[in-house]
Amino acid sequence: MNMIKKYTGRSLLLAGLVLTSLITGCNSSSGTTTGTTTGTAPTVVETAPINTVTDVALNSKVVVTFSEAMDDTTITTSSFTVVGLNESALTGTVSYDAASKTATFTADRPFTASRLHTATLSTAVKSATGQALAAAYVWSFTSGTAADAIAPTVVSTNPLDVAADVVINPRISATFSEAVHPATVNDSTFTLSAGGTSVSGVVSYSNRVASFTPTDNLVINTTYTATLTTGITDIAKPANALAAAKVWTFTTGSTVAKGPAPVNLRTAANFAIMTAAGITSAGSTTITGNIGTSPITGASITVACTELSAGSEMFTDNAEPVNTCVSTDKNASAIAIGDVGTAYTEAAAAPAGVGSNLNIGAGTVTAQTLVPGVYTWGTNVNLTGDITLDGGANDVWIFQVSGTLDLAASKSIFLTGGAVAKNVFWQASSTVTLNSAAAFKGNILAKTDIEMISGSTIDGRLLAQTEVRLGTTTVVTTP
């Protein structure tokens, strides 16, 4: 409860003298003062609805997840607002869930149909240690025409149901058909057991994916049951719960996956190329997999339909591409580009490489054989020789590059020992270039643009937060 007190001039004088003596005492003992805040500024990890998404249900709540514990008294209807275009700010209530570090704005009325809405968190929002947001956080979304009365469903699980020979150090996860409320995904609603005995682990949720990470390795050659209960709900008002508990089983083998946990690409995994600023082709490109762009207009895609393999599609949440191919779900691109950003952040946040995994070659990497793990550079990276990634089918590599990434002409990334391209992630904070006749492996998560020079190939994905440029006779194949 906030309390306002009135002070007389005498009281203020006495308070000032006491405060002065306290500050003087602190300074005299150590030469420093004790501040009222500690740590760094909190950040927004994700939102629901995500930025620029369209067709948002009229009865949707607005949910934001923070990077750290927050001071709930600073998150109010004054510091967390939602307003429709040319409308007054929505009235409603704001709540905060400490366990999931999420704040929720619940409007008193449905959104106006087919209208752009802007949500804002002001710098009055502070962390539990007193640090304010470094700047106001603003995002927008467009409402649809109907309310959400449909129960969320589980569209995929990892491991798959009745999977065999699963590694004994898995991250069990489930992907939902829509955003669910983070506060409803916890160790009561997502459990793992074997023979009726519960397994301890850490439950987390991010952008439609619930994850369970066991505290210890699982027992070899043992069948496990994962369960999601109907306590999990979406973000509608009133909330729609899972229609029925989701239960699946898998059996472990004896293998331990090496390297970090794989980066969860979410719906971006459905694309060979996804960008925020367009895809250009110089011609004669071969692409196996879907391509898309958001939020820029689809006219920024100049790939010809004939350059897409059978079954591949173009997606855009704005206007159709110049070369129009079938686009069955335009909103898919808006969701996927959000997932690209989430995956980039997740890859960048993986514990940095140490020892021999840190700054190999000071950024100039000649022929190397690299085992699973996280590799980190604080510089641009030039791969001037063939790179071999040696490991098993469940092993993972994450490459973190603080700058540009360049694979030299006619050089290759080789996978040996059963390693697969889908488990290789290249996170770069600047331009990625695959030079002429270079052969690349893995998923590229670029903060800016990606360019494939004529004749280069990739067994992987091009996921760029600006644009992708394809030279002639380039080949892109989704793992």
Secondary structure as GFF3:
##gff-version 3
##sequence-region A 1 479
A	DSSP	alpha_helix	9	30	.	.	.	ID=ss1
A	DSSP	beta_strand	44	48	.	.	.	ID=ss2
A	DSSP	beta_strand	62	66	.	.	.	ID=ss3
A	DSSP	three_ten_helix	72	74	.	.	.	ID=ss4
A	DSSP	beta_strand	80	84	.	.	.	ID=ss5
A	DSSP	beta_strand	92	97	.	.	.	ID=ss6
A	DSSP	beta_strand	102	107	.	.	.	ID=ss7
A	DSSP	beta_strand	116	121	.	.	.	ID=ss8
A	DSSP	beta_strand	137	142	.	.	.	ID=ss9
A	DSSP	beta_strand	154	158	.	.	.	ID=ss10
A	DSSP	beta_strand	163	166	.	.	.	ID=ss11
A	DSSP	beta_strand	172	176	.	.	.	ID=ss12
A	DSSP	three_ten_helix	182	184	.	.	.	ID=ss13
A	DSSP	beta_strand	190	194	.	.	.	ID=ss14
A	DSSP	beta_strand	197	198	.	.	.	ID=ss15
A	DSSP	beta_strand	201	206	.	.	.	ID=ss16
A	DSSP	beta_strand	209	214	.	.	.	ID=ss17
A	DSSP	beta_strand	223	228	.	.	.	ID=ss18
A	DSSP	beta_strand	246	252	.	.	.	ID=ss19
A	DSSP	three_ten_helix	266	270	.	.	.	ID=ss20
A	DSSP	beta_strand	271	275	.	.	.	ID=ss21
A	DSSP	beta_strand	279	281	.	.	.	ID=ss22
A	DSSP	beta_strand	286	288	.	.	.	ID=ss23
A	DSSP	beta_strand	290	293	.	.	.	ID=ss24
A	DSSP	three_ten_helix	298	300	.	.	.	ID=ss25
A	DSSP	three_ten_helix	305	307	.	.	.	ID=ss26
A	DSSP	beta_strand	314	316	.	.	.	ID=ss27
A	DSSP	alpha_helix	331	349	.	.	.	ID=ss28
A	DSSP	three_ten_helix	355	357	.	.	.	ID=ss29
A	DSSP	three_ten_helix	360	363	.	.	.	ID=ss30
A	DSSP	beta_strand	364	365	.	.	.	ID=ss31
A	DSSP	beta_strand	368	370	.	.	.	ID=ss32
A	DSSP	beta_strand	373	377	.	.	.	ID=ss33
A	DSSP	beta_strand	381	383	.	.	.	ID=ss34
A	DSSP	beta_strand	387	390	.	.	.	ID=ss35
A	DSSP	beta_strand	397	401	.	.	.	ID=ss36
A	DSSP	beta_strand	405	407	.	.	.	ID=ss37
A	DSSP	beta_strand	413	416	.	.	.	ID=ss38
A	DSSP	three_ten_helix	421	423	.	.	.	ID=ss39
A	DSSP	beta_strand	424	428	.	.	.	ID=ss40
A	DSSP	beta_strand	432	434	.	.	.	ID=ss41
A	DSSP	beta_strand	439	446	.	.	.	ID=ss42
A	DSSP	beta_strand	450	452	.	.	.	ID=ss43
A	DSSP	beta_strand	457	464	.	.	.	ID=ss44
A	DSSP	beta_strand	468	470	.	.	.	ID=ss45
A	DSSP	beta_strand	475	477	.	.	.	ID=ss46
###
